[in-house]
Amino acid sequence: MKRFKFTINGNKYETEILHIEDNVAEIEVNGTKYYVEVNKDIQPVKTPKLVRANVVPSTDSHPSVAKTSSPSAPKGAGSIKSPLPGVILEVNVKEGDVVKMGQRLLVLEAMKMENNIEADKAGKVTSVLKHKGDSVMEGDVLIVIGE
């Protein structure tokens, strides 16, 4: 388990703790085994277990609400939100444009990186709320797509 070196009154001792059970420790001193009773209870050292909670992005309205509808479900209006705080570098659509799913709508600079923001649904752009040069925060609505 653990090794220790002691010098007592000029004598050198090499010790090793071999096993600990309850308050009795098996110790080897210079090759000789001894059983030592400790007056206080020895608690085994445990490495803490890291438990992470399930994280829901702050851009979601509620975790129980589905982000996308099923293919057969009627399509309604949807908003494209900023995934990160940043600055809009370019807007590739305008009001009235018809977009396809996966089409690049705008470019957002965040942490010195350019991020393409794409349409998560097909439809017509009903409003563009942010423009080139605008600063946005995480979760801000950038573009609204309707039918």
Backbone as CSV, one residue per row, in Angstrom:
resi,resn,N_x,N_y,N_z,CA_x,CA_y,CA_z,C_x,C_y,C_z
1,MET,0.822,-1.183,0.000,0.000,0.000,0.000,0.871,1.254,0.000
2,LYS,1.462,1.575,1.174,2.290,2.780,1.282,3.615,2.414,1.924
3,ARG,4.671,3.090,1.464,6.006,2.883,2.024,6.453,4.161,2.727
4,PHE,7.161,3.975,3.851,7.685,5.097,4.616,9.105,4.765,5.057
5,LYS,9.945,5.801,5.186,11.302,5.640,5.731,11.407,6.542,6.953
6,PHE,11.876,5.940,8.070,12.029,6.676,9.313,13.465,6.562,9.798
7,THR,13.927,7.586,10.501,15.199,7.523,11.217,14.891,7.896,12.654
8,ILE,15.077,6.932,13.557,14.790,7.141,14.977,16.075,6.861,15.750
9,ASN,16.549,7.877,16.497,17.803,7.777,17.266,18.951,7.257,16.403
10,GLY,19.012,7.709,15.142,20.097,7.310,14.242,19.868,5.979,13.543
11,ASN,18.839,5.249,13.919,18.530,3.960,13.274,17.534,4.195,12.140
12,LYS,17.819,3.579,10.977,16.947,3.745,9.815,15.966,2.577,9.731
13,TYR,14.711,2.919,9.485,13.651,1.915,9.375,12.918,2.113,8.054
14,GLU,12.742,1.051,7.308,11.933,1.077,6.092,10.660,0.324,6.404
15,THR,9.543,1.016,6.285,8.262,0.407,6.638,7.323,0.406,5.443
16,GLU,6.409,-0.545,5.484,5.376,-0.608,4.446,4.081,-1.069,5.110
17,ILE,3.017,-0.339,4.825,1.701,-0.746,5.314,1.165,-1.748,4.300
18,LEU,0.982,-2.991,4.720,0.558,-4.053,3.810,-0.952,-4.152,3.688
19,HIS,-1.641,-4.056,4.844,-3.087,-4.274,4.823,-3.705,-3.612,6.054
20,ILE,-4.857,-3.021,5.860,-5.576,-2.428,6.988,-6.996,-2.968,6.980
21,GLU,-7.414,-3.496,8.141,-8.787,-3.969,8.275,-9.298,-3.491,9.625
22,ASP,-10.421,-2.774,9.580,-10.971,-2.129,10.769,-9.897,-1.231,11.387
23,ASN,-9.484,-1.492,12.649,-8.452,-0.658,13.265,-7.154,-1.431,13.483
24,VAL,-6.947,-2.541,12.734,-5.723,-3.334,12.810,-4.989,-3.224,11.481
25,ALA,-3.710,-2.815,11.556,-2.902,-2.652,10.349,-1.773,-3.678,10.353
26,GLU,-1.520,-4.290,9.202,-0.388,-5.201,9.047,0.748,-4.373,8.448
27,ILE,1.857,-4.233,9.201,2.966,-3.370,8.805,4.242,-4.196,8.766
28,GLU,5.059,-3.945,7.765,6.358,-4.602,7.650,7.438,-3.565,7.942
29,VAL,8.280,-3.845,8.942,9.361,-2.935,9.323,10.678,-3.674,9.115
30,ASN,11.520,-3.179,8.200,12.809,-3.802,7.867,12.669,-5.305,7.631
31,GLY,11.595,-5.731,6.935,11.404,-7.137,6.580,10.639,-7.958,7.595
32,THR,10.319,-7.421,8.762,9.578,-8.150,9.795,8.151,-7.614,9.846
33,LYS,7.174,-8.561,9.855,5.760,-8.154,9.878,5.275,-7.975,11.305
34,TYR,4.476,-6.913,11.478,3.872,-6.620,12.770,2.398,-6.309,12.552
35,TYR,1.592,-6.654,13.545,0.174,-6.272,13.538,0.015,-5.173,14.582
36,VAL,-0.472,-4.039,14.145,-0.567,-2.868,15.004,-2.029,-2.486,15.142
37,GLU,-2.445,-2.238,16.379,-3.805,-1.786,16.608,-3.789,-0.264,16.733
38,VAL,-4.643,0.361,15.954,-4.710,1.820,15.941,-5.873,2.242,16.828
39,ASN,-5.664,3.303,17.635,-6.689,3.738,18.575,-7.901,4.354,17.908
40,LYS,-7.726,4.987,16.760,-8.896,5.571,16.107,-9.209,4.800,14.830
41,ASP,-10.484,4.834,14.459,-10.894,4.121,13.257,-10.231,4.729,12.034
42,ILE,-9.719,3.879,11.171,-9.082,4.336,9.938,-10.117,4.244,8.825
43,GLN,-10.359,5.363,8.205,-11.307,5.388,7.087,-10.533,5.221,5.789
44,PRO,-10.912,4.243,4.977,-10.220,4.096,3.692,-10.475,5.327,2.823
45,VAL,-9.434,5.745,2.138,-9.547,6.921,1.279,-10.257,6.504,-0.003
46,LYS,-11.331,7.203,-0.310,-12.081,6.904,-1.523,-11.958,8.077,-2.471
47,THR,-11.776,7.751,-3.723,-11.757,8.792,-4.740,-13.201,9.211,-4.979
48,PRO,-13.481,10.515,-4.905,-14.861,10.950,-5.116,-15.314,10.630,-6.537
49,LYS,-16.563,10.268,-6.641,-17.139,9.934,-7.942,-17.814,11.181,-8.485
50,LEU,-17.426,11.547,-9.691,-18.001,12.716,-10.333,-19.302,12.323,-11.006
51,VAL,-20.381,12.953,-10.585,-21.686,12.681,-11.165,-22.150,13.949,-11.853
52,ARG,-22.376,13.866,-13.147,-22.824,15.029,-13.902,-24.316,14.891,-14.191
53,ALA,-24.998,15.994,-14.006,-26.422,16.011,-14.304,-26.620,16.111,-15.808
54,ASN,-27.746,15.597,-16.290,-28.063,15.751,-17.698,-28.290,17.217,-17.979
55,VAL,-27.640,17.695,-19.029,-27.698,19.113,-19.352,-28.627,19.332,-20.526
56,VAL,-29.493,20.319,-20.389,-30.400,20.706,-21.464,-29.950,22.072,-21.935
57,PRO,-29.698,22.240,-23.255,-29.264,23.551,-23.732,-30.255,24.641,-23.335
58,SER,-29.710,25.829,-23.030,-30.557,26.924,-22.574,-31.449,27.459,-23.683
59,THR,-31.178,27.073,-24.934,-31.998,27.557,-26.033,-33.300,26.779,-26.153
60,ASP,-33.405,25.648,-25.466,-34.641,24.869,-25.505,-35.697,25.543,-24.638
61,SER,-36.932,25.577,-25.134,-37.989,26.201,-24.353,-38.353,25.331,-23.145
62,HIS,-38.391,24.035,-23.332,-38.685,23.112,-22.240,-38.184,21.744,-22.676
63,PRO,-37.543,20.958,-21.790,-36.987,19.676,-22.214,-38.021,18.687,-22.736
64,SER,-39.293,18.809,-22.302,-40.294,17.844,-22.753,-40.874,18.203,-24.117
65,VAL,-40.576,19.394,-24.616,-41.093,19.811,-25.909,-40.133,19.336,-26.986
66,ALA,-40.659,18.637,-27.982,-39.817,18.136,-29.059,-39.260,19.291,-29.869
67,LYS,-38.008,19.149,-30.309,-37.380,20.201,-31.093,-37.886,20.199,-32.525
68,THR,-38.176,19.036,-33.030,-38.659,18.940,-34.411,-39.940,18.133,-34.433
69,SER,-40.735,18.365,-35.448,-41.986,17.622,-35.568,-41.761,16.395,-36.438
70,SER,-42.667,15.449,-36.350,-42.557,14.263,-37.186,-42.873,14.657,-38.632
71,PRO,-42.386,13.900,-39.611,-42.599,14.257,-41.015,-44.070,14.385,-41.403
72,SER,-44.949,13.622,-40.772,-46.362,13.669,-41.142,-47.130,14.765,-40.403
73,ALA,-46.521,15.337,-39.362,-47.212,16.355,-38.566,-47.281,17.672,-39.330
74,PRO,-48.298,18.478,-39.063,-48.368,19.771,-39.737,-47.220,20.669,-39.285
75,LYS,-46.699,21.447,-40.218,-45.563,22.311,-39.913,-46.068,23.678,-39.485
76,GLY,-45.454,24.231,-38.474,-45.832,25.556,-37.999,-44.630,26.472,-38.058
77,ALA,-44.771,27.628,-37.497,-43.664,28.577,-37.482,-42.590,28.081,-36.525
78,GLY,-41.371,28.422,-36.844,-40.261,28.044,-35.983,-39.238,29.148,-35.963
79,SER,-38.501,29.231,-34.879,-37.502,30.283,-34.778,-36.113,29.666,-34.739
80,ILE,-35.171,30.359,-35.345,-33.776,29.955,-35.309,-33.123,30.814,-34.233
81,LYS,-32.531,30.148,-33.218,-31.937,30.856,-32.091,-30.416,30.768,-32.154
82,SER,-29.767,31.723,-31.545,-28.309,31.749,-31.495,-27.821,30.693,-30.505
83,PRO,-26.923,29.784,-30.951,-26.409,28.769,-30.032,-25.332,29.315,-29.097
84,LEU,-24.715,30.456,-29.474,-23.624,31.041,-28.699,-23.721,32.561,-28.735
85,PRO,-23.126,33.258,-27.777,-23.046,34.706,-27.907,-22.002,35.045,-28.976
86,GLY,-22.261,36.067,-29.763,-21.317,36.429,-30.805,-21.801,37.612,-31.618
87,VAL,-21.217,37.756,-32.822,-21.541,38.854,-33.732,-21.940,38.259,-35.075
88,ILE,-23.010,38.799,-35.676,-23.463,38.339,-36.987,-22.498,38.885,-38.041
89,LEU,-21.885,37.974,-38.832,-20.963,38.393,-39.892,-21.688,38.603,-41.211
90,GLU,-22.631,37.715,-41.515,-23.392,37.869,-42.751,-24.749,37.188,-42.627
91,VAL,-25.726,37.749,-43.324,-27.069,37.171,-43.362,-27.315,36.787,-44.815
92,ASN,-27.637,35.505,-45.052,-27.777,34.989,-46.413,-29.214,34.940,-46.907
93,VAL,-30.183,35.322,-46.091,-31.589,35.287,-46.496,-32.254,36.605,-46.142
94,LYS,-33.415,36.849,-46.761,-34.204,38.035,-46.425,-35.649,37.590,-46.266
95,GLU,-36.484,38.467,-45.736,-37.896,38.129,-45.546,-38.519,37.748,-46.875
96,GLY,-39.305,36.674,-46.848,-39.984,36.196,-48.044,-39.253,35.085,-48.763
97,ASP,-37.948,34.863,-48.460,-37.200,33.781,-49.099,-37.733,32.432,-48.636
98,VAL,-37.738,31.466,-49.555,-38.118,30.090,-49.220,-36.817,29.334,-48.977
99,VAL,-36.716,28.684,-47.812,-35.492,27.959,-47.449,-35.766,26.477,-47.310
100,LYS,-34.718,25.707,-47.539,-34.780,24.255,-47.375,-34.091,23.890,-46.069
101,MET,-34.412,22.728,-45.555,-33.784,22.238,-44.338,-32.280,22.072,-44.599
102,GLY,-31.445,22.599,-43.719,-29.999,22.485,-43.862,-29.370,23.642,-44.624
103,GLN,-30.178,24.548,-45.159,-29.649,25.695,-45.906,-29.023,26.690,-44.937
104,ARG,-27.863,27.260,-45.319,-27.188,28.233,-44.463,-27.969,29.542,-44.466
105,LEU,-28.336,29.999,-43.282,-29.111,31.222,-43.131,-28.212,32.419,-42.815
106,LEU,-27.238,32.207,-41.933,-26.345,33.293,-41.566,-25.056,32.728,-40.998
107,VAL,-24.069,33.618,-40.833,-22.783,33.231,-40.253,-22.610,34.034,-38.964
108,LEU,-22.296,33.319,-37.889,-22.140,33.918,-36.571,-20.692,33.736,-36.129
109,GLU,-20.032,34.845,-35.747,-18.680,34.739,-35.215,-18.781,34.642,-33.694
110,ALA,-18.232,33.553,-33.154,-18.237,33.342,-31.701,-16.882,32.779,-31.315
111,MET,-16.236,33.389,-30.354,-14.925,32.952,-29.870,-13.922,32.828,-31.016
112,LYS,-13.893,33.829,-31.900,-12.977,33.923,-33.037,-13.162,32.788,-34.044
113,MET,-14.330,32.182,-34.064,-14.633,31.132,-35.039,-15.931,31.480,-35.746
114,GLU,-15.996,31.145,-37.034,-17.214,31.373,-37.797,-18.100,30.144,-37.695
115,ASN,-19.354,30.350,-37.358,-20.313,29.260,-37.213,-21.445,29.472,-38.207
116,ASN,-21.687,28.462,-39.036,-22.808,28.523,-39.969,-24.078,28.170,-39.222
117,ILE,-25.071,29.023,-39.301,-26.368,28.743,-38.693,-27.282,28.317,-39.828
118,GLU,-27.782,27.089,-39.737,-28.570,26.505,-40.813,-30.025,26.352,-40.403
119,ALA,-30.890,26.253,-41.413,-32.324,26.059,-41.177,-32.559,24.641,-40.670
120,ASP,-33.341,24.521,-39.623,-33.680,23.196,-39.112,-35.026,22.722,-39.640
121,LYS,-35.630,23.526,-40.515,-36.890,23.142,-41.138,-37.025,23.890,-42.447
122,ALA,-37.849,23.389,-43.319,-38.117,24.055,-44.595,-39.292,25.002,-44.405
123,GLY,-39.307,26.094,-45.152,-40.417,27.036,-45.072,-40.027,28.390,-45.620
124,LYS,-40.862,29.356,-45.328,-40.658,30.716,-45.816,-40.173,31.580,-44.651
125,VAL,-39.156,32.414,-44.907,-38.629,33.306,-43.877,-39.660,34.409,-43.655
126,THR,-40.227,34.435,-42.440,-41.249,35.443,-42.142,-40.637,36.710,-41.544
127,SER,-39.502,36.571,-40.846,-38.836,37.770,-40.339,-37.369,37.482,-40.053
128,VAL,-36.543,38.484,-40.304,-35.116,38.451,-39.983,-34.928,39.483,-38.877
129,LEU,-34.636,39.014,-37.672,-34.586,39.891,-36.506,-33.213,40.487,-36.249
130,LYS,-32.156,39.849,-36.731,-30.795,40.348,-36.510,-30.133,40.572,-37.860
131,HIS,-29.240,41.561,-37.929,-28.593,41.931,-39.182,-27.084,41.930,-39.010
132,LYS,-26.359,42.078,-40.109,-24.903,42.074,-40.118,-24.377,43.106,-39.118
133,GLY,-23.426,42.661,-38.271,-22.825,43.541,-37.276,-23.514,43.523,-35.925
134,ASP,-24.702,42.937,-35.841,-25.423,42.895,-34.562,-24.748,41.917,-33.596
135,SER,-24.680,42.289,-32.323,-24.214,41.382,-31.272,-25.422,40.609,-30.755
136,VAL,-25.237,39.317,-30.539,-26.333,38.474,-30.047,-25.860,37.686,-28.841
137,MET,-26.807,37.323,-28.007,-26.530,36.475,-26.852,-27.081,35.081,-27.130
138,GLU,-26.646,34.121,-26.355,-27.127,32.750,-26.511,-28.638,32.720,-26.302
139,GLY,-29.350,32.094,-27.236,-30.799,31.965,-27.124,-31.579,33.072,-27.793
140,ASP,-30.900,34.137,-28.287,-31.620,35.206,-28.991,-32.204,34.658,-30.286
141,VAL,-33.430,35.050,-30.600,-34.076,34.641,-31.852,-33.461,35.450,-32.981
142,LEU,-32.963,34.756,-34.010,-32.304,35.407,-35.143,-33.246,35.531,-36.334
143,ILE,-33.895,34.425,-36.673,-34.758,34.368,-37.859,-35.994,33.530,-37.515
144,VAL,-37.132,33.921,-38.046,-38.369,33.158,-37.864,-38.747,32.558,-39.215
145,ILE,-38.993,31.242,-39.226,-39.399,30.541,-40.443,-40.825,30.059,-40.264
146,GLY,-41.684,30.383,-41.222,-43.073,29.941,-41.198,-43.358,29.043,-42.381
147,GLU,-44.627,28.831,-42.685,-44.992,27.971,-43.810,-44.933,28.735,-45.099
